[in-house]
């Protein structure tokens, strides 16, 4: 395998050194240069032609978001954002992922390198990605609650929708959920994301989509018109209580390397709802969610997977498809509409 060639961009020499050390410990990653600001980075991109860039959000002269927009417009390539684990940093990171950043990691605190645990894997996945990078942030922001009028006569049946996603999931979830009307079925989502970022992401989805979107809380009752996003980092999201379905946040070790885990969510939905559920697996690295989606399908649920052409990383959907967990594979733009068709009351024979 050819080593992934990386340019590290950060205004802190200490952080550049730390990122370089972490990445250089992987034999399949080569750090070919460093830059302290956008001007240096622009010249380094011209001179070195990196496969991947790690990019700090907060930099002097031109911040990371502004520079990312220029990269995506003038020379699209995979970019991994490195952000402070603050609310401001989280909001900027979500904006970067909408613009077209490949993925994000949080900056570690002194003595805790855990935010960088999978940095090298993300860099290698970014280098392998065949994604066509285009600027999409303004398009997303310009069309909140898109297509809602096309389903104004939608009536939710008795279904629960469960969605799992990872790398590329910010754009993918926005695309899917903007198709949902204000009275969509109760929807639970696990998206792999650092713990401080999911609250900002839920707030962003709530502004862009017709239903109410919020981070899931322990004991929250599932209701029509509400979407529940698993909090990142420290607990798994499950659905429990057949008589009154509700969220449970569970303290347990990571599953498939993730907490929250898509498999944990899908397993609980399969057990609770069976055929009264719909499962969706979107773009992402690895295999988390594939086994759980198979369990959902075997329990009678409808299951959908994102197709290879529209995935940022065709990992989770590929594994799910190959093991027979995916009943129907679709391009991203079609998933929201098809999920709604499979959950409408009229399709269930309920008037």
CORTABEL-V255282 format. One record per backbone hydrogen bond with DSSP energy under -1.0 kcal/mol. NH is the residue of the N-H (numbers start at 0). CO is the residue of the C=O. If there is no record, write none. Layout:
BEGIN
nh: (NH,NH)
co: (CO,CO)
END
This chain:
BEGIN
nh: (3,5,6,7,8,9,15,16,17,18,19,20,21,22,23,25,28,29,31,32,34,40,41,42,43,44,45,46,47,48,50,51,52,53,54,55,56,61,63,66,67,68,69,70,71,72,73,74,79,80,81,82,85,89,90,91,92,93,94,95,96,97,98,99,100,101,102,104,106,111,115,116,118,121,122,123,124,125,126,127,128,139,140,141,142,144,145,147,150,151,153,156,159,160,161,162,163,164,165,168,171,172,173,174,175,176,177,178,179,183,186,187,188,189,191,196,200,201,202,203,204,205,206,207,208,211,213,215,218,219,221,224,225,226,227,228,229,233,235,237,239,245,246,247,249,254,257,264,265,266,267,268,269,270,271,272,275,277,278,279,280,281,283,289,292,293,294,295,296,297,298,299,300,301,303,304,305,306,310,314,314,315,318,319,320,321,322,323,324,327,329,333,334,337,338,339,340,341,342,343,344,349)
co: (27,29,51,32,53,34,11,12,13,14,15,16,17,18,19,22,25,3,5,5,7,36,37,38,39,40,41,42,43,44,4,4,77,6,79,8,81,59,56,62,63,64,65,66,67,68,69,70,52,102,54,104,83,85,86,87,88,89,90,91,92,93,94,95,95,78,78,80,82,108,112,113,115,117,118,119,120,121,122,123,124,135,136,137,139,207,142,144,147,148,150,342,275,185,277,187,279,189,282,165,167,168,169,170,171,172,173,175,176,180,225,160,227,162,164,193,196,197,198,199,200,201,202,203,204,224,226,228,246,216,244,183,222,211,186,213,188,231,249,247,245,239,219,237,235,257,254,260,261,262,263,264,265,266,267,268,272,159,301,161,303,163,312,286,288,289,290,291,292,293,294,296,295,276,278,327,280,329,307,283,312,283,314,315,316,317,318,320,319,302,304,330,331,333,334,335,336,337,339,339,154,344)
END
